Amino acid sequence: MNETFQVIPPTTKVFCPERGEGWTLTGITALNENTSVMFNGVRYTLPAQVIVEQLLPNYRSRQQS
């Protein structure tokens, strides 16, 4: 990933194949932080890098199909 990073706001939708559709509870300002994500009423703390590189693209590709 390049050096420029766009801030990801809270309530951004994401998709995890194991947990389903969810959303961020906190914003993401850097890749080296942890972020809270809600899936089916359960709060998870995940590395921001996983969200940006996997869960956001999963959601976007799911919306396009």
Phi and psi in radians as a Rosetta constraint file:
Dihedral C 1 N 2 CA 2 C 2 CIRCULARHARMONIC -1.396 0.35
Dihedral N 2 CA 2 C 2 N 3 CIRCULARHARMONIC 3.105 0.35
Dihedral C 2 N 3 CA 3 C 3 CIRCULARHARMONIC -1.274 0.35
Dihedral N 3 CA 3 C 3 N 4 CIRCULARHARMONIC -0.485 0.35
Dihedral C 3 N 4 CA 4 C 4 CIRCULARHARMONIC -1.341 0.35
Dihedral N 4 CA 4 C 4 N 5 CIRCULARHARMONIC 2.399 0.35
Dihedral C 4 N 5 CA 5 C 5 CIRCULARHARMONIC -2.341 0.35
Dihedral N 5 CA 5 C 5 N 6 CIRCULARHARMONIC 2.232 0.35
Dihedral C 5 N 6 CA 6 C 6 CIRCULARHARMONIC -1.618 0.35
Dihedral N 6 CA 6 C 6 N 7 CIRCULARHARMONIC 2.288 0.35
Dihedral C 6 N 7 CA 7 C 7 CIRCULARHARMONIC -1.122 0.35
Dihedral N 7 CA 7 C 7 N 8 CIRCULARHARMONIC 2.355 0.35
Dihedral C 7 N 8 CA 8 C 8 CIRCULARHARMONIC -1.750 0.35
Dihedral N 8 CA 8 C 8 N 9 CIRCULARHARMONIC 2.086 0.35
Dihedral C 8 N 9 CA 9 C 9 CIRCULARHARMONIC -1.337 0.35
Dihedral N 9 CA 9 C 9 N 10 CIRCULARHARMONIC 2.828 0.35
Dihedral C 9 N 10 CA 10 C 10 CIRCULARHARMONIC -1.050 0.35
Dihedral N 10 CA 10 C 10 N 11 CIRCULARHARMONIC 2.764 0.35
Dihedral C 10 N 11 CA 11 C 11 CIRCULARHARMONIC 1.165 0.35
Dihedral N 11 CA 11 C 11 N 12 CIRCULARHARMONIC 0.369 0.35
Dihedral C 11 N 12 CA 12 C 12 CIRCULARHARMONIC -1.343 0.35
Dihedral N 12 CA 12 C 12 N 13 CIRCULARHARMONIC 2.271 0.35
Dihedral C 12 N 13 CA 13 C 13 CIRCULARHARMONIC -1.332 0.35
Dihedral N 13 CA 13 C 13 N 14 CIRCULARHARMONIC 2.510 0.35
Dihedral C 13 N 14 CA 14 C 14 CIRCULARHARMONIC -2.400 0.35
Dihedral N 14 CA 14 C 14 N 15 CIRCULARHARMONIC 2.902 0.35
Dihedral C 14 N 15 CA 15 C 15 CIRCULARHARMONIC -2.406 0.35
Dihedral N 15 CA 15 C 15 N 16 CIRCULARHARMONIC 2.277 0.35
Dihedral C 15 N 16 CA 16 C 16 CIRCULARHARMONIC -2.072 0.35
Dihedral N 16 CA 16 C 16 N 17 CIRCULARHARMONIC 2.217 0.35
Dihedral C 16 N 17 CA 17 C 17 CIRCULARHARMONIC -1.003 0.35
Dihedral N 17 CA 17 C 17 N 18 CIRCULARHARMONIC -0.575 0.35
Dihedral C 17 N 18 CA 18 C 18 CIRCULARHARMONIC -1.444 0.35
Dihedral N 18 CA 18 C 18 N 19 CIRCULARHARMONIC -0.612 0.35
Dihedral C 18 N 19 CA 19 C 19 CIRCULARHARMONIC -1.869 0.35
Dihedral N 19 CA 19 C 19 N 20 CIRCULARHARMONIC -0.244 0.35
Dihedral C 19 N 20 CA 20 C 20 CIRCULARHARMONIC 1.601 0.35
Dihedral N 20 CA 20 C 20 N 21 CIRCULARHARMONIC -2.771 0.35
Dihedral C 20 N 21 CA 21 C 21 CIRCULARHARMONIC -1.391 0.35
Dihedral N 21 CA 21 C 21 N 22 CIRCULARHARMONIC 2.481 0.35
Dihedral C 21 N 22 CA 22 C 22 CIRCULARHARMONIC -2.623 0.35
Dihedral N 22 CA 22 C 22 N 23 CIRCULARHARMONIC -2.954 0.35
Dihedral C 22 N 23 CA 23 C 23 CIRCULARHARMONIC -2.652 0.35
Dihedral N 23 CA 23 C 23 N 24 CIRCULARHARMONIC 2.710 0.35
Dihedral C 23 N 24 CA 24 C 24 CIRCULARHARMONIC -1.358 0.35
Dihedral N 24 CA 24 C 24 N 25 CIRCULARHARMONIC 2.410 0.35
Dihedral C 24 N 25 CA 25 C 25 CIRCULARHARMONIC -1.620 0.35
Dihedral N 25 CA 25 C 25 N 26 CIRCULARHARMONIC -0.416 0.35
Dihedral C 25 N 26 CA 26 C 26 CIRCULARHARMONIC -2.202 0.35
Dihedral N 26 CA 26 C 26 N 27 CIRCULARHARMONIC 2.738 0.35
Dihedral C 26 N 27 CA 27 C 27 CIRCULARHARMONIC -1.333 0.35
Dihedral N 27 CA 27 C 27 N 28 CIRCULARHARMONIC 2.822 0.35
Dihedral C 27 N 28 CA 28 C 28 CIRCULARHARMONIC -2.014 0.35
Dihedral N 28 CA 28 C 28 N 29 CIRCULARHARMONIC 2.123 0.35
Dihedral C 28 N 29 CA 29 C 29 CIRCULARHARMONIC -1.959 0.35
Dihedral N 29 CA 29 C 29 N 30 CIRCULARHARMONIC -0.218 0.35
Dihedral C 29 N 30 CA 30 C 30 CIRCULARHARMONIC -2.750 0.35
Dihedral N 30 CA 30 C 30 N 31 CIRCULARHARMONIC 2.710 0.35
Dihedral C 30 N 31 CA 31 C 31 CIRCULARHARMONIC -1.303 0.35
Dihedral N 31 CA 31 C 31 N 32 CIRCULARHARMONIC -0.318 0.35
Dihedral C 31 N 32 CA 32 C 32 CIRCULARHARMONIC -1.643 0.35
Dihedral N 32 CA 32 C 32 N 33 CIRCULARHARMONIC 0.339 0.35
Dihedral C 32 N 33 CA 33 C 33 CIRCULARHARMONIC -1.968 0.35
Dihedral N 33 CA 33 C 33 N 34 CIRCULARHARMONIC 2.940 0.35
Dihedral C 33 N 34 CA 34 C 34 CIRCULARHARMONIC -1.761 0.35
Dihedral N 34 CA 34 C 34 N 35 CIRCULARHARMONIC 2.601 0.35
Dihedral C 34 N 35 CA 35 C 35 CIRCULARHARMONIC -2.352 0.35
Dihedral N 35 CA 35 C 35 N 36 CIRCULARHARMONIC 2.508 0.35
Dihedral C 35 N 36 CA 36 C 36 CIRCULARHARMONIC -1.519 0.35
Dihedral N 36 CA 36 C 36 N 37 CIRCULARHARMONIC 2.339 0.35
Dihedral C 36 N 37 CA 37 C 37 CIRCULARHARMONIC -2.299 0.35
Dihedral N 37 CA 37 C 37 N 38 CIRCULARHARMONIC 2.439 0.35
Dihedral C 37 N 38 CA 38 C 38 CIRCULARHARMONIC -1.859 0.35
Dihedral N 38 CA 38 C 38 N 39 CIRCULARHARMONIC 2.179 0.35
Dihedral C 38 N 39 CA 39 C 39 CIRCULARHARMONIC -2.207 0.35
Dihedral N 39 CA 39 C 39 N 40 CIRCULARHARMONIC 2.099 0.35
Dihedral C 39 N 40 CA 40 C 40 CIRCULARHARMONIC 0.865 0.35
Dihedral N 40 CA 40 C 40 N 41 CIRCULARHARMONIC 0.762 0.35
Dihedral C 40 N 41 CA 41 C 41 CIRCULARHARMONIC 1.376 0.35
Dihedral N 41 CA 41 C 41 N 42 CIRCULARHARMONIC 0.090 0.35
Dihedral C 41 N 42 CA 42 C 42 CIRCULARHARMONIC -2.005 0.35
Dihedral N 42 CA 42 C 42 N 43 CIRCULARHARMONIC 2.279 0.35
Dihedral C 42 N 43 CA 43 C 43 CIRCULARHARMONIC -1.573 0.35
Dihedral N 43 CA 43 C 43 N 44 CIRCULARHARMONIC 2.277 0.35
Dihedral C 43 N 44 CA 44 C 44 CIRCULARHARMONIC -2.123 0.35
Dihedral N 44 CA 44 C 44 N 45 CIRCULARHARMONIC 2.563 0.35
Dihedral C 44 N 45 CA 45 C 45 CIRCULARHARMONIC -1.880 0.35
Dihedral N 45 CA 45 C 45 N 46 CIRCULARHARMONIC 2.063 0.35
Dihedral C 45 N 46 CA 46 C 46 CIRCULARHARMONIC -2.187 0.35
Dihedral N 46 CA 46 C 46 N 47 CIRCULARHARMONIC 2.682 0.35
Dihedral C 46 N 47 CA 47 C 47 CIRCULARHARMONIC -1.121 0.35
Dihedral N 47 CA 47 C 47 N 48 CIRCULARHARMONIC 2.416 0.35
Dihedral C 47 N 48 CA 48 C 48 CIRCULARHARMONIC -1.034 0.35
Dihedral N 48 CA 48 C 48 N 49 CIRCULARHARMONIC -0.582 0.35
Dihedral C 48 N 49 CA 49 C 49 CIRCULARHARMONIC -1.075 0.35
Dihedral N 49 CA 49 C 49 N 50 CIRCULARHARMONIC -0.688 0.35
Dihedral C 49 N 50 CA 50 C 50 CIRCULARHARMONIC -1.119 0.35
Dihedral N 50 CA 50 C 50 N 51 CIRCULARHARMONIC -0.731 0.35
Dihedral C 50 N 51 CA 51 C 51 CIRCULARHARMONIC -1.121 0.35
Dihedral N 51 CA 51 C 51 N 52 CIRCULARHARMONIC -0.846 0.35
Dihedral C 51 N 52 CA 52 C 52 CIRCULARHARMONIC -1.208 0.35
Dihedral N 52 CA 52 C 52 N 53 CIRCULARHARMONIC -0.697 0.35
Dihedral C 52 N 53 CA 53 C 53 CIRCULARHARMONIC -1.567 0.35
Dihedral N 53 CA 53 C 53 N 54 CIRCULARHARMONIC -0.347 0.35
Dihedral C 53 N 54 CA 54 C 54 CIRCULARHARMONIC -2.162 0.35
Dihedral N 54 CA 54 C 54 N 55 CIRCULARHARMONIC -0.965 0.35
Dihedral C 54 N 55 CA 55 C 55 CIRCULARHARMONIC -1.263 0.35
Dihedral N 55 CA 55 C 55 N 56 CIRCULARHARMONIC -0.685 0.35
Dihedral C 55 N 56 CA 56 C 56 CIRCULARHARMONIC -1.150 0.35
Dihedral N 56 CA 56 C 56 N 57 CIRCULARHARMONIC -0.848 0.35
Dihedral C 56 N 57 CA 57 C 57 CIRCULARHARMONIC -1.067 0.35
Dihedral N 57 CA 57 C 57 N 58 CIRCULARHARMONIC -0.612 0.35
Dihedral C 57 N 58 CA 58 C 58 CIRCULARHARMONIC -1.031 0.35
Dihedral N 58 CA 58 C 58 N 59 CIRCULARHARMONIC -0.788 0.35
Dihedral C 58 N 59 CA 59 C 59 CIRCULARHARMONIC -1.139 0.35
Dihedral N 59 CA 59 C 59 N 60 CIRCULARHARMONIC -0.794 0.35
Dihedral C 59 N 60 CA 60 C 60 CIRCULARHARMONIC -1.103 0.35
Dihedral N 60 CA 60 C 60 N 61 CIRCULARHARMONIC -0.756 0.35
Dihedral C 60 N 61 CA 61 C 61 CIRCULARHARMONIC -1.185 0.35
Dihedral N 61 CA 61 C 61 N 62 CIRCULARHARMONIC -0.578 0.35
Dihedral C 61 N 62 CA 62 C 62 CIRCULARHARMONIC -1.168 0.35
Dihedral N 62 CA 62 C 62 N 63 CIRCULARHARMONIC -0.661 0.35
Dihedral C 62 N 63 CA 63 C 63 CIRCULARHARMONIC -1.204 0.35
Dihedral N 63 CA 63 C 63 N 64 CIRCULARHARMONIC -0.549 0.35
Dihedral C 63 N 64 CA 64 C 64 CIRCULARHARMONIC -1.363 0.35
Dihedral N 64 CA 64 C 64 N 65 CIRCULARHARMONIC -0.382 0.35
